[in-house]
Amino acid sequence: MDDGMIITLIIVAAAIILLAILFTFVPVALWISAIAAGVKIGIFELVGMRLRRVVPARVVNPLIKAVKAGIDLDSSRLEGHYLAGGNVDRVVNALIAAQRANIELSFERAAAIDLAGRDVLEAVQMSVNPKVIETPFIAGVAMDGIEVKAKARITVRANIDRLVGGAGEDTIIARVGEGIVSTIGSQQDHKKVLENPDMISQTVLTKGLDSGTAFEILSIDIADIDIGKNIGAELQTDQAEADKKIAQAKAEERRAMAVAQEQEMRARVEEMRAKVVEAEAEVPMALSEALRNGHMGVMDYMNYQNVMADTDMRDSISKSSKGDSDMFPENDPRNNNN
C-alpha cells in the first residue's frame, strides 16, 4: 500500500469522525423535523441550546405541538422555563387542553403553576371534569346528646386563578367537616338530622368554604349517615360516678375526723383518770400530815375509816342487788305492782 492510499484512508476516517461528532452535537434530525412542521428555528440556535446544557428535544418537540395546535409560543420562553426546572411538555399540554376547553390560560400563569409544584395539566382537566372528594365519617353531637356520623361527597372544580397560593384538598375536607359538626350540634333533636340530611349540605354550602382554596365547591352531598353513641348519657354517667367518688371521699374525711375526735376524747378521759388517781394518792399523805401536826385526832381518823367502810358496804350491796335483778327480773321490787 502506497503513501497516497494511506493518506486517503486517514482523511476518510477523519471525515467520518467529524461527521459523527457533528451529528451527535448538532441535532440535525430534530432541526429537519422542526422545519418540516413549520417551526422557525435555526441550527445555530439548537447548537446554543447544547452549549447552555439544554436538551433540544425537550424544547423543540413541545414547540412543534404548540405550533400545530395554533398556540403562539417561541423557543426562548420554553427554554427559560426548562432552565428554571419546569416541565415544558406538561405546560404545553395544559395550554392545548385549556384552548380546546375555552379556558383562559396564559403561558406565564401555566408556567407559574408548574413551578409552584402543582400539576397544571391535571388542574385544567379538573376544570373541565370536576373531581369528587369523599370525606371519612365525621361525628357530631346533637343537643339531645346523641352522636350522629355523616360521610359527605364534595364535588369540586379547579380554580385556575387561585392555584398559586391556594389551599389544597385537605383544607376543603377540614372545612366541610367543621361545617358538618357545627350543623349537627345546632340541632335540638338528632332525629331531625336523620329525617332531613340535606340540611347539612345546604348549611355548609352557604358558609363559603372554598374561599382561599384552589378549588370551587360545586356541591356537597351526604353519602351516608349513621347513629353513634349516646354521648349525653355517658357524660351524665361519668358525672354521677365523679360525684359518688367525691361524696365517698367527703364521708371518709368525716369518719376520719370522728375517729380522731373519739381518740382525743379517750385520751382526755385517761388524763382525767390519771389526775383522779394522783389526787387519791395524796389523801393518805394528807391524813398522815394532819395526824402528825395535830389537826386530826385518832377518833376522827377512826370515824373516817368507818365512813369509808360503810360506803364500800353500800356499794357492794347495790352491785349485788343490781346483778340479781338482771338475772331474775321478777324479784325486782320495782317490777312488783302490788
C-alpha positions in Angstrom: 0.0 0.0 0.0 1.5 3.3 -1.1 1.6 6.5 0.8 -1.3 8.1 -1.2 -3.7 5.3 -0.2 -2.8 5.7 3.5 -3.4 9.4 3.4 -6.7 8.9 1.7 -7.9 6.4 4.3 -6.8 8.7 7.1 -8.8 11.6 5.5 -11.9 9.4 5.1 -11.7 8.2 8.7 -11.3 11.8 10.0 -14.2 12.9 7.9 -16.4 10.1 9.3 -15.3 11.0 12.9 -16.1 14.7 12.3 -19.5 13.9 10.8 -20.3 11.6 13.8 -19.3 14.3 16.2 -21.3 16.9 14.2 -24.4 14.8 14.1 -24.1 14.0 17.8 -23.6 17.5 18.9 -25.8 19.2 16.4 -29.4 17.7 16.3 -29.8 17.8 12.6 -32.7 15.4 12.6 -34.5 17.5 15.1 -33.9 20.6 13.1 -35.3 18.9 9.9 -38.4 17.8 11.9 -38.9 21.4 13.1 -38.5 22.8 9.6 -41.0 20.3 8.3 -43.5 21.2 10.9 -43.3 24.9 10.1 -41.4 25.8 13.3 -38.8 28.6 12.6 -35.7 27.6 14.5 -32.1 27.8 13.3 -29.4 25.2 13.5 -27.2 27.5 15.4 -30.0 28.1 18.0 -30.0 24.3 18.6 -26.3 24.3 19.0 -26.7 27.2 21.5 -29.1 25.0 23.5 -26.4 22.3 23.6 -24.0 24.8 24.9 -26.5 26.0 27.6 -26.9 22.4 28.7 -30.5 22.3 27.4 -31.8 19.1 25.8 -33.1 20.4 22.5 -35.8 17.7 22.2 -37.3 18.8 25.5 -37.9 22.3 23.9 -38.4 21.6 20.2 -40.9 18.8 20.5 -43.3 20.7 22.8 -42.8 23.8 20.5 -43.9 21.7 17.5 -47.0 20.6 19.3 -47.9 24.1 20.3 -47.5 25.5 16.8 -49.6 22.7 15.3 -52.3 23.4 17.9 -52.3 27.1 16.9 -50.6 28.5 20.1 -48.2 31.3 19.6 -45.0 30.3 21.5 -41.3 30.8 20.9 -38.4 28.7 21.9 -36.8 31.3 24.2 -39.7 31.2 26.7 -39.8 27.4 26.6 -36.1 27.2 27.1 -36.3 29.6 30.0 -39.0 27.5 31.7 -36.8 24.4 31.2 -33.8 26.1 32.8 -36.0 27.1 35.7 -36.7 23.5 36.4 -40.2 23.3 34.9 -41.9 20.6 32.9 -42.2 22.2 29.4 -44.1 19.3 27.8 -46.7 19.3 30.6 -47.2 23.1 30.4 -47.7 22.9 26.6 -50.2 20.1 27.0 -52.1 22.1 29.6 -52.2 25.1 27.2 -53.6 22.9 24.4 -56.2 21.4 26.7 -57.2 24.9 28.0 -57.5 26.2 24.5 -59.7 23.2 23.5 -62.0 23.8 26.5 -62.2 27.6 26.0 -60.4 28.2 29.3 -58.3 31.3 29.5 -54.8 30.3 30.4 -51.6 32.2 29.5 -48.2 30.7 29.3 -46.9 32.8 32.2 -49.7 31.6 34.5 -49.3 28.0 33.4 -45.5 28.2 34.0 -46.0 29.7 37.4 -48.5 27.0 38.4 -46.0 24.3 37.2 -43.1 25.9 39.0 -45.2 26.1 42.2 -45.3 22.3 42.2 -48.9 21.8 41.0 -49.9 19.6 38.1 -51.2 22.3 35.7 -52.5 19.7 33.2 -54.5 18.0 36.0 -55.8 21.3 37.1 -57.1 22.1 33.5 -58.6 18.6 33.3 -60.3 19.1 36.7 -61.7 22.4 35.5 -63.4 20.5 32.6 -64.2 17.3 34.5 -64.9 18.2 38.2 -63.4 15.9 40.9 -65.3 14.2 43.7 -63.6 14.2 47.2 -65.0 11.8 49.7 -64.7 12.6 53.4 -64.4 10.0 56.1 -67.1 9.6 58.7 -67.4 12.9 60.6 -69.1 12.7 64.0 -71.2 15.4 65.6 -73.3 15.5 68.7 -76.8 17.0 68.7 -78.2 18.9 71.7 -80.0 15.8 73.0 -76.6 14.1 73.4 -76.9 11.6 70.6 -73.8 11.3 68.3 -74.5 11.4 64.5 -71.9 10.3 62.0 -72.0 11.6 58.4 -70.0 10.9 55.3 -70.0 13.5 52.5 -69.0 13.7 48.8 -67.7 17.0 47.7 -67.7 17.9 44.0 -65.0 20.5 43.3 -63.6 22.2 40.2 -60.1 23.6 40.0 -59.9 27.4 40.1 -57.0 28.3 37.7 -56.7 31.8 39.1 -56.1 30.5 42.7 -53.9 27.5 42.0 -50.8 29.5 43.1 -51.1 30.2 46.8 -54.5 28.4 47.2 -55.1 25.7 49.8 -55.5 22.1 48.8 -57.9 19.2 49.3 -57.1 18.7 53.0 -58.3 22.2 53.7 -61.6 21.6 51.9 -62.1 18.3 53.8 -61.3 20.1 57.2 -63.7 23.0 56.5 -66.5 20.7 55.4 -66.0 18.5 58.5 -66.2 21.6 60.7 -69.4 22.6 59.0 -71.0 19.2 59.4 -70.1 19.1 63.1 -71.5 22.6 63.7 -74.7 21.9 61.8 -75.3 18.6 63.7 -74.5 20.3 67.0 -77.0 23.1 66.4 -80.0 20.7 66.1 -82.2 20.1 69.2 -83.0 16.5 68.2 -80.8 14.1 66.3 -84.0 12.8 64.5 -84.2 16.0 62.6 -80.8 15.3 61.1 -81.8 11.8 60.1 -85.1 12.9 58.6 -83.6 15.7 56.6 -79.8 15.1 56.0 -79.7 17.6 53.1 -79.9 20.4 55.6 -76.3 19.7 56.4 -75.2 20.2 52.8 -77.3 23.3 52.4 -75.9 24.9 55.6 -72.3 24.0 54.7 -72.6 25.4 51.2 -73.8 28.8 52.5 -70.6 29.2 54.5 -68.3 29.8 51.5 -65.8 27.1 52.5 -63.9 27.4 49.2 -62.6 30.9 49.8 -58.8 30.9 49.8 -58.5 27.5 48.2 -57.5 26.3 44.8 -61.0 24.8 44.2 -64.6 25.8 43.7 -67.1 23.7 45.5 -70.0 22.8 43.2 -72.0 20.6 45.6 -71.8 18.7 48.9 -73.9 15.5 49.1 -74.4 13.4 52.2 -73.5 9.9 51.1 -74.2 8.1 54.4 -75.4 8.9 57.9 -75.5 6.8 61.0 -76.2 6.9 64.7 -73.2 6.7 67.1 -73.0 6.7 70.9 -75.3 8.4 73.5 -72.7 10.9 74.5 -75.1 12.8 76.8 -75.8 9.6 78.8 -72.1 8.8 79.0 -71.3 12.3 80.3 -74.1 12.1 82.9 -72.9 8.6 84.0 -69.3 9.9 84.3 -70.5 13.0 86.2 -72.6 10.8 88.6 -69.6 8.5 89.1 -67.4 11.5 89.9 -70.0 12.9 92.3 -70.1 9.5 94.0 -66.4 9.4 94.5 -66.4 13.0 95.8 -69.2 12.1 98.3 -67.3 9.0 99.4 -64.2 11.0 99.9 -66.0 13.5 102.0 -67.7 10.8 104.1 -64.3 9.1 104.6 -62.9 12.5 105.7 -65.8 13.0 108.2 -65.3 9.4 109.5 -61.6 10.0 110.0 -62.3 13.3 111.8 -64.9 11.5 114.1 -62.3 8.7 114.8 -59.7 11.3 115.6 -62.1 13.2 117.9 -63.0 9.9 119.7 -59.4 9.1 120.3 -58.8 12.6 121.6 -61.8 12.3 124.0 -60.5 8.9 125.2 -57.1 10.5 125.8 -58.7 13.3 127.8 -60.7 10.7 129.9 -57.5 8.8 130.6 -55.8 12.1 131.5 -58.7 12.9 134.0 -58.5 9.5 135.5 -54.8 9.9 136.0 -55.4 13.2 137.8 -58.1 11.5 140.0 -55.7 8.7 140.9 -53.0 11.3 141.6 -55.4 13.2 143.8 -56.5 10.0 145.6 -52.8 9.1 146.2 -52.4 12.4 148.1 -55.2 11.6 150.5 -53.2 9.2 152.8 -50.3 11.7 152.8 -52.6 14.5 153.8 -54.1 12.3 156.6 -50.7 11.4 158.0 -49.7 15.1 157.8 -52.9 16.1 159.7 -52.3 13.5 162.4 -48.7 14.5 162.7 -49.5 18.2 163.1 -52.4 17.5 165.5 -55.0 18.8 163.1 -56.8 15.5 163.3 -57.3 13.1 166.2 -57.3 9.4 166.4 -61.1 9.3 166.8 -61.5 11.5 163.8 -59.4 9.1 161.8 -61.5 6.1 163.1 -64.7 7.8 162.1 -63.2 8.4 158.7 -62.4 4.7 158.4 -65.9 3.8 159.5 -67.4 6.1 156.8 -65.2 4.6 154.1 -66.2 1.0 155.2 -69.9 1.9 155.3 -69.6 3.4 151.8 -67.8 0.3 150.5 -70.5 -1.9 152.0 -73.3 0.1 150.4 -71.6 -0.1 147.0 -71.2 -3.9 147.3 -74.9 -4.2 148.3 -76.1 -2.1 145.4 -74.0 -4.0 142.9 -75.2 -7.4 144.2 -78.9 -6.3 144.1 -78.5 -5.0 140.5 -77.0 -8.3 139.4 -79.9 -10.2 141.0 -82.5 -8.0 139.3 -80.8 -8.5 135.9 -80.7 -12.3 136.4 -84.3 -12.5 138.0 -86.4 -9.6 136.9 -89.4 -10.9 138.7 -87.6 -10.4 142.1 -87.0 -6.8 141.4 -89.2 -4.7 143.8 -89.6 -2.1 141.0 -91.4 -4.6 138.8 -93.9 -5.5 141.7 -97.2 -3.7 141.1 -98.5 -4.8 144.4 
